[in-house]
Amino acid sequence: MKKLLLGLLVLASLSVASAQGRLFGEALGGDLRLAPGFSLSLNATAGAERLLGPLDLRGGIAIAAAGGGASFGIFADVLYPLELQSVKLNLGGGLGLQFGGGSEFDLRGIAGLEFPIQSYFSLLTELRLVLGFAGGGTAVGLDILVGPRVYFR
């Protein structure tokens, strides 16, 4: 029975791995939060195209500075890419956790444009609406992200 379960697990892993598209990284993307207060963060992200059917999946870490303090965060996003003539439109959402002076749970709505430069390199810009929950309160933020995306295969 254990061998059968292990075999099914390996088969499922191989089918998911063969269905996915290229792997990508978004190293050192900059994030500027405009509301409710000014903050600046740097993100390092890794992901894969078509990991969940037509959906892209990515996750990463963020280091942010705001109000004289620093925070560390992790996040995961699901994106639905739409191919336009020379630009890719990414729509999606995600979850995030931030740790610093306090902890915060985020819900993220994402709309972004990807401008291909080479087959393995593109510039990415995103607008994110962030709903954060911390300490019994709620905050709404608007983030602008600009940075490179590099494809690994």
Rosetta blueprint (number, residue, H / E / L):
1 M L
2 K H
3 K H
4 L H
5 L H
6 L H
7 G H
8 L H
9 L H
10 V H
11 L H
12 A H
13 S H
14 L H
15 S H
16 V H
17 A H
18 S H
19 A H
20 Q L
21 G L
22 R L
23 L E
24 F E
25 G E
26 E E
27 A E
28 L E
29 G E
30 G E
31 D E
32 L E
33 R E
34 L E
35 A E
36 P L
37 G L
38 F L
39 S E
40 L E
41 S E
42 L E
43 N E
44 A E
45 T E
46 A E
47 G E
48 A E
49 E E
50 R E
51 L E
52 L E
53 G L
54 P L
55 L E
56 D E
57 L E
58 R E
59 G E
60 G E
61 I E
62 A E
63 I E
64 A E
65 A E
66 A E
67 G L
68 G L
69 G E
70 A E
71 S E
72 F E
73 G E
74 I E
75 F E
76 A E
77 D E
78 V E
79 L E
80 Y E
81 P E
82 L E
83 E E
84 L L
85 Q L
86 S L
87 V L
88 K E
89 L E
90 N E
91 L E
92 G E
93 G E
94 G E
95 L E
96 G E
97 L E
98 Q E
99 F E
100 G L
101 G L
102 G L
103 S E
104 E E
105 F E
106 D E
107 L E
108 R E
109 G E
110 I E
111 A E
112 G E
113 L E
114 E E
115 F E
116 P E
117 I L
118 Q L
119 S L
120 Y L
121 F E
122 S E
123 L E
124 L E
125 T E
126 E E
127 L E
128 R E
129 L E
130 V E
131 L E
132 G E
133 F E
134 A E
135 G L
136 G L
137 G E
138 T E
139 A E
140 V E
141 G E
142 L E
143 D E
144 I E
145 L E
146 V E
147 G E
148 P E
149 R E
150 V E
151 Y E
152 F L
153 R L
